[in-house]
Amino acid sequence: MPSRWEQVVVDSHDPARLARWWAEALGYTIVDEGDDRDGHYVEIRRRPDELPGLLFGQNDDVKTVKNRLHLDLRPDDQEAEVERLVGMGARPVDIGQGDVPWVLLADPEGNEFCVLAARGS
């Protein structure tokens, strides 16, 4: 039997702050928060009983290159969503993507993610 996708782990300087940012961005809820041997962690999910989740864990390493894994968000209105996310603290990023139909943003700790156009656009 194949494995089941449980969560994506995001290293963070401030897991509580970043998890709350992503929870607001995605309309998710905090399902677990605490401390373990590595420091503070926070898990968010769409609903408490729905997987996968995003787990934000304490890590003080400095991000130096673009992410090798990122999230793609597909809103109904790309322009309005980009404006909302930037208003929340995201920032536009240029990694040499050129003229593409998505918008590349970074969260408050610099993790890149894409905001795609609505399906059928």
N, C-alpha and C positions, 0 to 999 in steps of 0.2 A: 504494500500500500504506500503511495507517495506521501510525502510530508504535507502538512497544512500550513499555510502562511499565517503566522501569529501576529507579527508586528514589524514595523521598521524602527530601528533604533537610531536616534539622532543625538550625537555628541553635542554638549552645550556647556557654556560657561555658567549660565544661569537657567537650569532646567525649568524652574517654576515660572519664570517670566516668559521663556520661549514657548513652553507648553500652553500657557494661557493665551499667547498671541496666536498660535496655530489653532487652538480650540475656537477662538473667536473667528478666525479666518474661515474655518471649515464648518462651523456650527456643531462642533464636537463637544463632548463633556469630559471632565476629568473623572477617571474611574479608579485611579490608584495614585498615591503619593507617599513618599517616605524616604528613608535613608537605608543604604546598604553599604557594603564594604568599599564601594567606589565613590560614595557620596550621595547626594540627593538625586531622586528620580521622580518623574511624573508621567503617567500614561493617560492618553486621551483616546476616545473612540467615538464613533457616530452615536452609538447607543451602548450602554454598559455590557449588553450581552452579544454585541456584534463585533466580529473580527474582520479584518485586521485592525490593530491600533497603531498609534505612534507612541513610542517610549522615548522620553527625553532624559538622558543620563548625564551626570556630572563628568566633565572632561575639560581640563584646563589647557589642552594643546591649542596652538594657534593655527587657524585655517590659512593655508598658503596657496592652494590651487583650486580650480573649479571642482565641484563635486563630481564624483564618478557615478553617483546615483542621485536622482532628483525626482520630485513629484511634478506631475502635470495636472493642472486644474482645468476643468472645462465648464465655465459658467454659461448662463444663457446670454449674457451681455458682456463681452470681453472688455470693452472700454470702461463700462461702469465698474466692473470688478477690479480692473487695474487701478482705477481712481480710488476705490474703497481701500484696497490693500496698501497703496502708497500712503493714503491718509492714516492708516494704522501703523506705519513705520517701515513698510517695505521700500526698496529702492530699485530703480532700473539698473540693469547690469549689461555690459557689453563684453562678451567673450569671443567676439569675432563671428557671431552668428549671421551677420549680414541681413539682407532683406528677407524676412521669414514671416509667416502668418501668425506666429505666437509672440507673446511678450515675455521677455526674460526678466525676472525680478529676483531680489535676494531678501530673505527675512531679516529681522533685526540683528542676527548674529552672522549674516553673510552667506547663508545657505541658499543656493540658487534653486528656483522653481519656475515653471513655465505656466503662463495663463494662455490657454488655447482659445481659438475662436469657437463660437457655438457650432454644434454639429450642423452640417448642411450649409455653412456659410461660405 
